[in-house]
Amino acid sequence: MFDRLYVNIHIAAMTKGEARYGAIRDGAIGIKGGRIAFVGETCDLPEGHDPSCAQDGDGAWVLPGFIDCHTHLVFGGNRAREFEMRLEGASYEDIAKAGGGILSTVKATRAASLDALTASATKRLNRLAADGVTTVEIKSGYGLTLGDEIKMLKAAKTAGLTAGVHIETSFLGAHALPPEYAGDPDGYIDHIVTVMIPAIAKMGLASAVDAFCETIGFSAEQTARVFDAAKVHGLNVKLHADQLNDLSGGALAARYGALSADHLEYASETTIAAMAAADTVAVLLPGAYYTLGETQHPPVAAMRKHGVDMALATDANPGSSPVSSLQLMLHMGCTLFGLTPEEALAGITRNAAKALGLEDRGTLEVGKRADLVFFDIGDPAELAYWVGGVPPTQIVRAEEMQKKSRVRP
Protein backbone atom coordinates (compact mmCIF):
# COMPACT_ATOMS: atom_id res chain seq x y z
CA MET A 1 0.00 0.00 0.00
CA PHE A 2 2.89 2.40 0.83
CA ASP A 3 6.57 2.50 -0.04
CA ARG A 4 7.10 4.38 3.20
CA LEU A 5 4.90 5.42 6.09
CA TYR A 6 5.79 8.14 8.59
CA VAL A 7 4.07 7.90 11.98
CA ASN A 8 4.37 9.75 15.28
CA ILE A 9 4.48 13.12 13.53
CA HIS A 10 2.60 16.39 13.55
CA ILE A 11 1.67 17.75 10.13
CA ALA A 12 1.51 21.34 8.92
CA ALA A 13 -0.16 20.55 5.60
CA MET A 14 -0.36 24.29 4.69
CA THR A 15 -3.80 23.79 3.18
CA LYS A 16 -6.37 26.55 3.41
CA GLY A 17 -9.01 25.98 6.05
CA GLU A 18 -9.98 26.53 9.64
CA ALA A 19 -6.95 24.81 11.17
CA ARG A 20 -3.92 27.08 11.46
CA TYR A 21 -1.15 25.84 9.17
CA GLY A 22 -3.50 23.05 8.09
CA ALA A 23 -2.31 21.32 11.24
CA ILE A 24 -2.90 17.64 11.97
CA ARG A 25 -1.54 16.45 15.32
CA ASP A 26 -0.61 12.81 15.92
CA GLY A 27 -0.64 12.24 12.19
CA ALA A 28 0.79 9.96 9.53
CA ILE A 29 1.93 10.34 5.93
CA GLY A 30 2.07 7.43 3.48
CA ILE A 31 4.12 7.64 0.27
CA LYS A 32 3.79 5.59 -2.90
CA GLY A 33 5.89 6.13 -6.03
CA GLY A 34 7.07 9.56 -4.94
CA ARG A 35 3.53 10.81 -4.27
CA ILE A 36 1.56 11.27 -1.08
CA ALA A 37 -0.89 8.38 -0.80
CA PHE A 38 -2.21 9.14 2.68
CA VAL A 39 -2.14 12.13 5.00
CA GLY A 40 -4.22 12.37 8.15
CA GLU A 41 -4.54 11.25 11.73
CA THR A 42 -2.91 7.96 12.63
CA CYS A 43 -6.23 6.53 13.73
CA ASP A 44 -7.53 6.96 10.18
CA LEU A 45 -4.85 4.88 8.48
CA PRO A 46 -6.42 2.32 6.13
CA GLU A 47 -6.65 -1.25 7.28
CA GLY A 48 -4.22 -3.69 5.75
CA HIS A 49 -1.24 -1.36 5.44
CA ASP A 50 2.15 -2.97 5.97
CA PRO A 51 3.53 -1.78 9.33
CA SER A 52 7.05 -2.86 8.32
CA CYS A 53 7.41 0.23 6.11
CA ALA A 54 6.59 2.58 9.00
CA GLN A 55 9.22 5.00 10.30
CA ASP A 56 8.95 6.77 13.64
CA GLY A 57 9.07 10.55 13.17
CA ASP A 58 9.91 11.17 16.84
CA GLY A 59 7.20 13.79 17.20
CA ALA A 60 8.61 16.05 14.48
CA TRP A 61 6.57 18.63 12.63
CA VAL A 62 6.41 17.86 8.91
CA LEU A 63 5.84 20.55 6.28
CA PRO A 64 5.82 20.60 2.48
CA GLY A 65 9.27 21.00 0.95
CA PHE A 66 10.06 24.71 0.79
CA ILE A 67 9.96 26.55 -2.55
CA ASP A 68 12.20 29.51 -3.42
CA CYS A 69 10.23 31.06 -6.28
CA HIS A 70 12.53 33.96 -7.22
CA THR A 71 16.33 33.64 -7.51
CA HIS A 72 19.22 34.69 -9.72
CA LEU A 73 21.51 31.90 -8.55
CA VAL A 74 23.60 31.52 -11.71
CA PHE A 75 26.19 34.29 -12.06
CA GLY A 76 29.90 34.97 -12.24
CA GLY A 77 31.93 36.92 -9.69
CA ASN A 78 30.41 38.96 -6.85
CA ARG A 79 29.70 42.58 -6.03
CA ALA A 80 31.12 43.03 -2.55
CA ARG A 81 32.70 46.33 -3.62
CA GLU A 82 29.27 47.72 -4.50
CA PHE A 83 28.12 46.75 -1.03
CA GLU A 84 30.87 48.99 0.28
CA MET A 85 29.84 51.78 -2.11
CA ARG A 86 26.25 51.68 -0.90
CA LEU A 87 27.46 51.97 2.68
CA GLU A 88 29.47 54.99 1.57
CA GLY A 89 26.29 56.66 0.29
CA ALA A 90 25.82 55.56 -3.33
CA SER A 91 22.31 54.45 -4.30
CA TYR A 92 21.42 51.36 -6.33
CA GLU A 93 20.50 53.64 -9.24
CA ASP A 94 23.77 55.61 -8.91
CA ILE A 95 25.80 52.42 -9.15
CA ALA A 96 23.81 51.15 -12.14
CA LYS A 97 24.12 54.43 -14.05
CA ALA A 98 27.89 54.44 -13.46
CA GLY A 99 28.22 51.09 -15.25
CA GLY A 100 28.14 48.94 -12.16
CA GLY A 101 25.24 46.91 -10.89
CA ILE A 102 23.86 44.30 -13.23
CA LEU A 103 26.34 45.07 -16.03
CA SER A 104 29.35 44.27 -13.84
CA THR A 105 27.87 40.83 -13.22
CA VAL A 106 27.13 40.51 -16.94
CA LYS A 107 30.83 40.95 -17.68
CA ALA A 108 31.85 38.32 -15.13
CA THR A 109 29.14 35.89 -16.25
CA ARG A 110 30.09 36.15 -19.90
CA ALA A 111 33.70 35.41 -18.99
CA ALA A 112 32.78 32.31 -16.96
CA SER A 113 32.58 28.86 -18.52
CA LEU A 114 29.49 26.66 -18.35
CA ASP A 115 31.29 24.36 -15.91
CA ALA A 116 32.31 27.26 -13.67
CA LEU A 117 28.79 28.69 -13.59
CA THR A 118 27.35 25.25 -12.84
CA ALA A 119 29.81 24.63 -10.01
CA SER A 120 29.18 27.96 -8.28
CA ALA A 121 25.40 27.65 -8.68
CA THR A 122 25.49 24.14 -7.24
CA LYS A 123 27.20 25.45 -4.09
CA ARG A 124 24.45 28.04 -3.65
CA LEU A 125 21.75 25.45 -4.28
CA ASN A 126 23.28 23.16 -1.68
CA ARG A 127 22.97 25.93 0.91
CA LEU A 128 19.31 26.44 0.06
CA ALA A 129 18.68 22.68 0.08
CA ALA A 130 20.11 22.41 3.58
CA ASP A 131 17.37 24.87 4.65
CA GLY A 132 14.64 22.46 3.51
CA VAL A 133 14.21 23.88 0.00
CA THR A 134 13.20 21.26 -2.59
CA THR A 135 12.14 23.51 -5.53
CA VAL A 136 13.97 26.61 -6.78
CA GLU A 137 13.25 29.03 -9.62
CA ILE A 138 16.41 30.33 -11.34
CA LYS A 139 16.45 33.23 -13.79
CA SER A 140 18.89 34.03 -16.55
CA GLY A 141 19.60 37.70 -17.24
CA TYR A 142 23.34 38.11 -16.66
CA GLY A 143 24.36 37.03 -20.16
CA LEU A 144 22.26 39.31 -22.39
CA THR A 145 23.39 37.52 -25.55
CA LEU A 146 21.63 34.43 -26.82
CA GLY A 147 24.66 32.23 -26.26
CA ASP A 148 25.31 33.47 -22.73
CA GLU A 149 21.65 33.27 -21.74
CA ILE A 150 21.56 29.67 -22.99
CA LYS A 151 24.73 28.99 -21.00
CA MET A 152 23.08 30.30 -17.83
CA LEU A 153 19.89 28.28 -18.28
CA LYS A 154 21.86 25.09 -18.95
CA ALA A 155 23.96 25.73 -15.85
CA ALA A 156 20.80 26.13 -13.77
CA LYS A 157 19.34 22.84 -14.92
CA THR A 158 22.59 20.90 -14.43
CA ALA A 159 23.13 22.42 -10.98
CA GLY A 160 19.66 21.27 -9.98
CA LEU A 161 20.40 17.70 -11.01
CA THR A 162 23.67 17.76 -9.08
CA ALA A 163 22.14 19.25 -5.93
CA GLY A 164 19.00 17.09 -6.06
CA VAL A 165 16.73 20.15 -6.22
CA HIS A 166 13.89 20.60 -8.71
CA ILE A 167 14.59 23.65 -10.89
CA GLU A 168 12.18 25.91 -12.73
CA THR A 169 13.95 28.28 -15.16
CA SER A 170 12.88 31.74 -16.32
CA PHE A 171 14.34 33.67 -19.25
CA LEU A 172 15.19 37.22 -18.10
CA GLY A 173 16.78 38.67 -21.21
CA ALA A 174 15.06 42.00 -20.49
CA HIS A 175 17.07 42.47 -17.29
CA ALA A 176 19.41 45.26 -18.40
CA LEU A 177 20.58 46.92 -21.59
CA PRO A 178 23.75 45.17 -22.81
CA PRO A 179 26.71 47.31 -23.92
CA GLU A 180 26.23 46.20 -27.53
CA TYR A 181 22.89 48.04 -27.56
CA ALA A 182 23.90 51.14 -25.58
CA GLY A 183 21.44 53.91 -26.41
CA ASP A 184 19.18 51.54 -28.36
CA PRO A 185 16.83 49.78 -25.94
CA ASP A 186 14.16 49.27 -28.59
CA GLY A 187 16.72 47.54 -30.80
CA TYR A 188 17.57 45.17 -27.97
CA ILE A 189 13.89 44.44 -27.35
CA ASP A 190 13.58 43.65 -31.07
CA HIS A 191 16.41 41.13 -30.66
CA ILE A 192 14.75 39.57 -27.60
CA VAL A 193 11.36 39.09 -29.25
CA THR A 194 12.54 37.99 -32.71
CA VAL A 195 15.64 35.94 -31.86
CA MET A 196 16.09 35.12 -28.18
CA ILE A 197 12.61 34.10 -27.05
CA PRO A 198 11.95 31.89 -30.11
CA ALA A 199 15.29 30.11 -29.63
CA ILE A 200 14.86 29.63 -25.87
CA ALA A 201 11.33 28.31 -26.38
CA LYS A 202 12.41 25.91 -29.14
CA MET A 203 15.16 24.48 -26.92
CA GLY A 204 12.79 24.09 -23.97
CA LEU A 205 15.20 25.87 -21.65
CA ALA A 206 12.66 28.02 -19.79
CA SER A 207 9.06 27.73 -18.69
CA ALA A 208 8.56 31.46 -18.16
CA VAL A 209 9.74 34.87 -19.34
CA ASP A 210 10.54 37.65 -16.88
CA ALA A 211 11.47 41.33 -17.31
CA PHE A 212 12.74 44.26 -15.23
CA CYS A 213 10.18 47.03 -15.66
CA GLU A 214 11.82 50.07 -14.08
CA THR A 215 13.27 53.49 -14.83
CA ILE A 216 16.71 51.82 -14.91
CA GLY A 217 15.30 48.80 -16.73
CA PHE A 218 12.64 48.70 -19.45
CA SER A 219 9.46 50.66 -19.99
CA ALA A 220 5.96 49.27 -19.76
CA GLU A 221 5.66 49.41 -23.56
CA GLN A 222 8.90 47.49 -24.05
CA THR A 223 7.89 44.96 -21.42
CA ALA A 224 4.55 44.44 -23.15
CA ARG A 225 6.37 43.53 -26.36
CA VAL A 226 8.41 40.92 -24.47
CA PHE A 227 5.24 39.49 -22.95
CA ASP A 228 3.50 39.38 -26.33
CA ALA A 229 6.36 37.29 -27.71
CA ALA A 230 6.33 35.01 -24.67
CA LYS A 231 2.64 34.32 -25.13
CA VAL A 232 3.12 33.54 -28.83
CA HIS A 233 5.64 30.87 -27.86
CA GLY A 234 3.56 29.38 -25.06
CA LEU A 235 5.65 30.64 -22.15
CA ASN A 236 4.31 31.95 -18.85
CA VAL A 237 5.18 35.50 -17.79
CA LYS A 238 6.22 37.14 -14.55
CA LEU A 239 7.63 40.56 -13.77
CA HIS A 240 10.03 42.53 -11.57
CA ALA A 241 7.53 45.28 -10.82
CA ASP A 242 7.27 48.54 -8.89
CA GLN A 243 10.45 47.96 -6.89
CA LEU A 244 11.90 51.46 -7.07
CA ASN A 245 9.04 53.47 -8.57
CA ASP A 246 5.32 53.12 -9.16
CA LEU A 247 5.20 52.35 -12.89
CA SER A 248 2.06 50.20 -12.55
CA GLY A 249 4.18 47.18 -13.42
CA GLY A 250 2.06 44.89 -11.29
CA ALA A 251 -1.04 45.99 -13.21
CA LEU A 252 0.76 45.31 -16.49
CA ALA A 253 1.66 41.84 -15.26
CA ALA A 254 -1.96 41.26 -14.28
CA ARG A 255 -3.18 42.33 -17.70
CA TYR A 256 -1.08 39.54 -19.21
CA GLY A 257 -2.24 36.97 -16.67
CA ALA A 258 1.22 36.77 -15.13
CA LEU A 259 1.97 34.06 -12.62
CA SER A 260 3.50 36.67 -10.34
CA ALA A 261 4.59 40.26 -9.91
CA ASP A 262 7.66 40.53 -7.70
CA HIS A 263 9.02 43.21 -5.31
CA LEU A 264 6.06 45.69 -5.39
CA GLU A 265 7.35 48.10 -2.75
CA TYR A 266 5.83 51.04 -4.63
CA ALA A 267 2.72 49.33 -6.01
CA SER A 268 -0.52 51.28 -5.73
CA GLU A 269 -3.79 49.89 -4.44
CA THR A 270 -5.12 50.07 -8.01
CA THR A 271 -2.31 47.75 -9.05
CA ILE A 272 -3.04 45.38 -6.16
CA ALA A 273 -6.72 45.25 -7.12
CA ALA A 274 -5.76 44.40 -10.71
CA MET A 275 -3.52 41.60 -9.48
CA ALA A 276 -6.34 40.23 -7.35
CA ALA A 277 -8.69 40.18 -10.34
CA ALA A 278 -6.07 38.30 -12.41
CA ASP A 279 -5.13 35.95 -9.54
CA THR A 280 -1.50 37.04 -9.91
CA VAL A 281 0.70 36.19 -6.91
CA ALA A 282 2.65 38.94 -5.14
CA VAL A 283 6.20 37.72 -4.49
CA LEU A 284 7.73 39.69 -1.62
CA LEU A 285 11.52 39.93 -1.40
CA PRO A 286 12.64 41.19 2.01
CA GLY A 287 16.30 40.38 1.31
CA ALA A 288 16.50 43.07 -1.39
CA TYR A 289 14.45 45.50 0.70
CA TYR A 290 16.89 45.01 3.59
CA THR A 291 20.10 45.08 1.55
CA LEU A 292 19.17 48.22 -0.37
CA GLY A 293 18.07 50.02 2.80
CA GLU A 294 14.60 50.59 1.38
CA THR A 295 12.11 52.40 3.61
CA GLN A 296 8.83 51.74 1.83
CA HIS A 297 7.62 48.18 2.24
CA PRO A 298 5.12 46.45 -0.04
CA PRO A 299 1.45 47.29 0.60
CA VAL A 300 0.68 44.13 2.55
CA ALA A 301 -2.53 45.55 4.03
CA ALA A 302 -3.90 46.20 0.54
CA MET A 303 -2.89 42.68 -0.51
CA ARG A 304 -4.84 41.23 2.40
CA LYS A 305 -7.80 43.51 1.68
CA HIS A 306 -8.03 42.40 -1.96
CA GLY A 307 -7.14 38.77 -1.33
CA VAL A 308 -3.84 38.68 -3.23
CA ASP A 309 -1.80 35.58 -2.39
CA MET A 310 1.64 36.49 -1.07
CA ALA A 311 4.80 34.45 -1.62
CA LEU A 312 8.27 34.98 -0.13
CA ALA A 313 11.59 34.33 -1.85
CA THR A 314 15.30 35.01 -1.37
CA ASP A 315 15.87 36.94 -4.63
CA ALA A 316 19.37 35.42 -4.25
CA ASN A 317 21.66 37.52 -6.45
CA PRO A 318 25.11 39.10 -6.21
CA GLY A 319 23.99 42.71 -6.02
CA SER A 320 20.78 43.56 -4.21
CA SER A 321 20.09 40.35 -2.26
CA PRO A 322 23.12 38.17 -1.43
CA VAL A 323 20.89 35.80 0.54
CA SER A 324 21.27 32.03 0.85
CA SER A 325 18.62 31.20 3.47
CA LEU A 326 14.91 30.99 2.63
CA GLN A 327 14.14 30.45 6.31
CA LEU A 328 15.73 33.83 7.07
CA MET A 329 13.14 35.31 4.71
CA LEU A 330 10.41 33.85 6.93
CA HIS A 331 11.64 35.93 9.86
CA MET A 332 12.26 39.05 7.78
CA GLY A 333 8.88 38.76 6.09
CA CYS A 334 7.33 38.94 9.55
CA THR A 335 9.55 41.56 11.15
CA LEU A 336 10.01 43.86 8.14
CA PHE A 337 6.72 43.43 6.25
CA GLY A 338 4.33 42.50 9.07
CA LEU A 339 3.35 39.05 7.82
CA THR A 340 2.05 36.54 10.33
CA PRO A 341 4.10 33.33 10.70
CA GLU A 342 1.31 31.43 8.96
CA GLU A 343 1.32 33.88 6.03
CA ALA A 344 5.10 33.64 5.83
CA LEU A 345 5.05 29.83 5.75
CA ALA A 346 2.30 29.87 3.12
CA GLY A 347 4.61 32.19 1.21
CA ILE A 348 7.34 29.56 0.83
CA THR A 349 5.01 26.61 0.30
CA ARG A 350 1.48 26.94 -1.11
CA ASN A 351 1.76 30.42 -2.59
CA ALA A 352 5.30 29.92 -3.86
CA ALA A 353 4.11 26.88 -5.80
CA LYS A 354 1.30 28.98 -7.28
CA ALA A 355 3.79 31.68 -8.26
CA LEU A 356 5.57 29.08 -10.40
CA GLY A 357 2.39 27.55 -11.81
CA LEU A 358 3.12 24.25 -10.04
CA GLU A 359 -0.04 22.54 -8.84
CA ASP A 360 1.63 19.32 -7.68
CA ARG A 361 3.39 20.69 -4.58
CA GLY A 362 3.24 23.32 -1.85
CA THR A 363 0.77 21.46 0.38
CA LEU A 364 0.65 18.00 1.93
CA GLU A 365 -2.34 16.38 0.23
CA VAL A 366 -3.01 13.05 -1.42
CA GLY A 367 -1.60 13.06 -4.94
CA LYS A 368 0.96 15.78 -4.32
CA ARG A 369 4.70 15.26 -4.64
CA ALA A 370 6.32 13.64 -1.62
CA ASP A 371 8.56 16.63 -0.85
CA LEU A 372 8.65 16.71 2.95
CA VAL A 373 10.77 18.55 5.49
CA PHE A 374 10.92 17.54 9.19
CA PHE A 375 11.66 19.85 12.13
CA ASP A 376 12.22 19.31 15.84
CA ILE A 377 9.98 22.17 16.98
CA GLY A 378 6.98 22.59 19.23
CA ASP A 379 4.94 24.72 16.82
CA PRO A 380 5.30 25.82 13.17
CA ALA A 381 5.60 29.47 14.23
CA GLU A 382 9.09 28.69 15.54
CA LEU A 383 10.38 28.56 11.99
CA ALA A 384 9.65 32.27 11.59
CA TYR A 385 10.45 33.14 15.19
CA TRP A 386 14.09 32.02 15.14
CA VAL A 387 16.31 34.43 13.18
CA GLY A 388 17.64 32.24 10.38
CA GLY A 389 15.21 29.43 11.11
CA VAL A 390 15.75 25.91 12.40
CA PRO A 391 17.84 23.15 10.78
CA PRO A 392 15.68 20.33 9.35
CA THR A 393 16.10 16.93 10.95
CA GLN A 394 15.15 15.17 7.72
CA ILE A 395 14.33 16.08 4.12
CA VAL A 396 12.44 13.75 1.78
CA ARG A 397 12.45 14.47 -1.95
CA ALA A 398 9.97 13.00 -4.42
CA GLU A 399 12.61 12.02 -6.97
CA GLU A 400 14.48 9.95 -4.39
CA MET A 401 11.30 8.16 -3.38
CA GLN A 402 10.47 7.42 -7.03
CA LYS A 403 13.91 5.86 -7.55
CA LYS A 404 13.55 3.69 -4.47
CA SER A 405 10.08 2.62 -5.53
CA ARG A 406 11.38 1.49 -8.94
CA VAL A 407 14.11 -0.73 -7.46
CA ARG A 408 11.91 -2.48 -4.92
CA PRO A 409 11.54 -6.24 -5.57
N, C-alpha and C positions, 0 to 999 in steps of 0.2 A: 504493500500500500504506500509506503514512504521509503525513499532512499535514506533519509535521515529525519529524526524527530527530536526537537528540542523541548525539554520539559523543565519544570521548576524555574520558570522565567516570568518576568513581567513585560508586557508588550505595549509600546507606544506606537500604535499602527499609523498614526498621523492622518487618519481618515476624518472627514468632517462629520460632526454629530454632537450629541450632548456631552459625551465624555471628553474631558480635557485630554488633549494629545491622542485621542482615540484609544485611551488606556484600557488594557485588559490585565488584571492582576491574576496571579496564579494561572498563567496561560501556557500554551503549547503551540509550536509551529512545526508542521510537517512539510517536507520538501520532496518533490518527485521530478526528476529530469531537469533540475535547475529552476523549477517554478514552485511557488507556494501552493501546496495541495490542501493544507488545513491551517487555520489560525483561529484561536478561540480559547475558551477556558479548558483546562485539563479535563474537567468532568464531562466535557462534550466530545471528547475524542471518539472517533467511530470504533465500534466493536470490531475485533478481528485484526487490529493493527499489530505489527510485529514489535514487541517491546525490546527486542535485541538491537534495534537501530536507534533506540532512544539515548540521548546524551543529556546529562544533568547540567543545566545552565547556572547552577549555584546562585539562584535568585537575582541574576543580572536583569537589567532593563535592555530590551532589544528594540531597535529602531530600524527604519529603512536605511539602506546605504545612502550616505550623503551625496549630494549632487552639487558640483561647482559649475554653475551655468553661464559664467562669463570670465574667461581668462585669455591672456596673451602669453602663454607659457613658452612658446618657441621664439627665441630671439638670440642674437649674438651680443656679447659684451655686457656692460652694465652702465648705469648712469649715476654712480655715487657722487661724482663731481657736481652734477646738477642738484643733488640733494644739498650739498654744501652751498651752492649758489642761492637756492631758495631760502636757506637759513640766513644768508647774507642780505636778503631783501628782494631778490629777483622773483617775479611772478612766473607762473607756468606759461603765460602768453609771451612774456618778455623773452624767456628762454627759447621758445619755439620760433619767434620772429628773428632771433639772432642766429638761427641755423642749428640750434640744439634740439632738444626734445626728441620727437619721433624720428626726425631725419638722422640724428646721430646713431640711433639704433638701426635704422635702415642701412647705413654704411657698414656697421659691424655685422649685420645679418647677411648682407650680400657677400661679404668677405668670408663668411663661415661655410664650411662644407656641410653636406647633408649629414654625414656621420657626426660631425661636431654638434650640429643643432639637435640631432636626435639624442646624443649623449647628455647634453645639458638639460634638455626638456625632460628626459627620463628621471634625472635627479630631482627636479622640481615636482614631477608627478609622484615620485616615491614619498616625498614629504607630505603631499596632500593625502596620499593613500594611507599613510600612517595615522592620519586624523580620522579615518573612517569614510573617506571619499571613495566611491565606487564608479562614478560617472563624472566626466569633466568635458566641458566645451572648450575648444582651443581655436582661436582666431588666427588667420594670417594677418598681413598688413604691415610687415616690416621688410618686405621685399620690393613691392611696388613695380616689379616687372613680372611678366608672365612666368618666366623661368624661376625666379626667386620666390614667387608666391607658391608655385607648385612645389618647390623644395621645402618650404615651410609646412605645407599641408601634408606632404609625405612624411616629414619628420614627426609631426603630431601623431599620425596614425601608427607609425612604427614605435614611437615612445610608449603609446598606450598598450601595444601588444607586449612590450618588454616589461612594463610596470604592472601589467594585469589590471588595467583600468579601462573601462569602456570610454571611448572618445567620440564626441560629436565635433565636427569641424565646420567652421564658418569662414567664408571668403570675405576679407575686409580690405579689398583693393582700394576702396575709397576711404583710406585712413589718413593720408597726407598727400600733398602734392610732391611727386618725385622731382629731383633736380633736372631731369631731362625735359620736364614740362613746366619749368619755372615761368611764371607769367601767363600760362595757358591752361588754366584748370578745365575749361570746357573741352580742350583737346584731349586731356587725360581722361575725362569722363567718356569721351567718344571711344577711346582705346579700351576702357573697362567694359563698355556695353557691347562693342562689336567684336572684340578679340578675347578679352580675359574671361568674362563670364561664360561665353559659349564653350571655351576650351575647358574650363574648370568643371562645367556641368557635364560635358562629354566624357571626361575622365572619371567622373563620380567622386571627386576629391572633397566636395563640401555638400552639406545638406541645407545650408542657409547662406544668405548674403547679408552682410552688415555694412554700415557706413558711419562716418563721423560727421554729423550735421552740426556745425559750429562756425563761429566767425573765423576761427583759425583752421577750420576744416573745409566742409563743402556746404553749399547753400541748399535750401529746401528744393529748389528747382533741379539742381544737379543730383541730389539724392533721389528725387522722384524718377529721374531717368535710370538710375542704377536699379531701383526697385522694379521699374517696368521691365527691364531686361531680365531680372531675376525671375519674375513671374512667367515670362515667355519660356524660360528654360526649366520651369517646374521647381524652382528653389524657394524655400521659405525666406522671409525677411525679418530682420531685427535692426535696431538702431541705437547708436550712442546719441542720446537726445537731451537737450536742455541742461547740460552739465554746467556750463559757464554763463549762458545767457538764455533768456526765454525766446527761442525761435519757433516755438510750437512744433518742435520735432516729435514729441510724443503724439500729437494729433496727426501729424503726417504718417507716422508709423501705424496709427490706428486706421487711417484711411486705406492703407494697403493691407489691413488684416495681419499686421506683424505679430509674430509670436511674443515679442517683448519690446519694450522701450527701456533703456538702461541709463542710469545716473539720475536724471530728473530733478536735480536740486532746484532748478529755476522754473519748473513746469507750473503752468497756471491751472486753476481749477477747471477752466474750459477744456484744457488738454486732458486732465484726469477724467473728466466726464466722457470725453471722446474715447479714451482707452477703455473705460468701463463698457461702453456700448459695443466696442469691437472685441471685448474679452481679451485684450492685450495685457500681458503680465508686466508689472513694474519691477525691474530688477534694481535693487538698491545696493550701492557699492561703498560701504563705510570706509574701506581701506583708502580709497582715493580721496574721499572727503577729508579724512584725517591727515593723510600725507600732504595734501595741498593746502592744509590750513583753512579750508573752506568754513564759512560761518553760516551759510544758509543751507539748512538740511531739506531733504525732499519733503513735499507736502503730505506727510503720512496721514494726518487727520482727514484730508480730502480724499485720500485713497480709501480709507475706512468708510467714509460717508458714501462714496459712490460704489463701493464693493469691488475695488480693483485688487486682484490677488498680488501679493508682494513676495518676491524672491530675494534672497541674499546671495552674494557671490564675492570672491576675493578680488576680482579684476587683476589678478596677478600679472604684473608687467614691470619692466625695468625702470620706468619713469615715475608714474603717478601712484602706483600701488605695489611696492615690492613686498607682497604679502604671500606667505606660504601656509597659512593656517585658516581653513574654513571655519573651524570652531571659534577662533578669535573673532570672526565676523559675527557670530552669534552674540557674543558679549557686546561688541561695538554697535551692532544693530539695536540692541536694547538701550545701552547707555548714551549713545550719540543721537539715535533717531527716535527713541521712545517706543520701540516695539515691545510687546510682551514676550516672554520666553516661548510661549506657544506659537506666536506669530513668527518669531525668529526661526524656530525649528521647522515650521511649515515652509519657511523660506528657503531651506536647504534640502527639503525633501519633496513634498507634494507640489509646491508652487514652482520649484526649480525644474522639476520634471516637465511641468506644463510650459515653462518658458523655453524648453527645448523641443516641444511637440512630442514628448515621449509619454505614451499612455501606459506603458508596461512596468512602470516603477514609480517610486516616490511615496508609496503607501504599502502597508503590509496587508494584502488581501489575496484571496484565492485567485490564482492565475497570474499574479504578478511575478516578476523576476525575484529569485531568491538572493537578493542583495541585502544582507543583514549586518548590523553592527551592534556589538554587545558592550555594555558599560556597567561597572561596579559603582552604582549610584543609588541613592534612596528615592530620587524623584527626577523626572526629565528636566525640570528647571535648572538643575545643577549644571547642565551642559552650557547654559548661557551665563550662569552665575559665576563660575570660575573663569578668571581672565586667562584666555588661551585654552579653555576647555578641559576635558578629562581624557586620558589615553584609553582607547578601546581595549577591552580584554580579549576580544575575538572579532574577526571580520570574515564573513562568508560572502563569496562572490558567485553569481549564477553560473559563469563560465566554468569555474572549478567544479561545481556540483554536476554540471552537464557532462564533463569529462569523466568524473567518477561513476556517473550513472551508466555511461556507455561501456565501461570496462568491467562492470559487475557480471559475475557468472550467471 
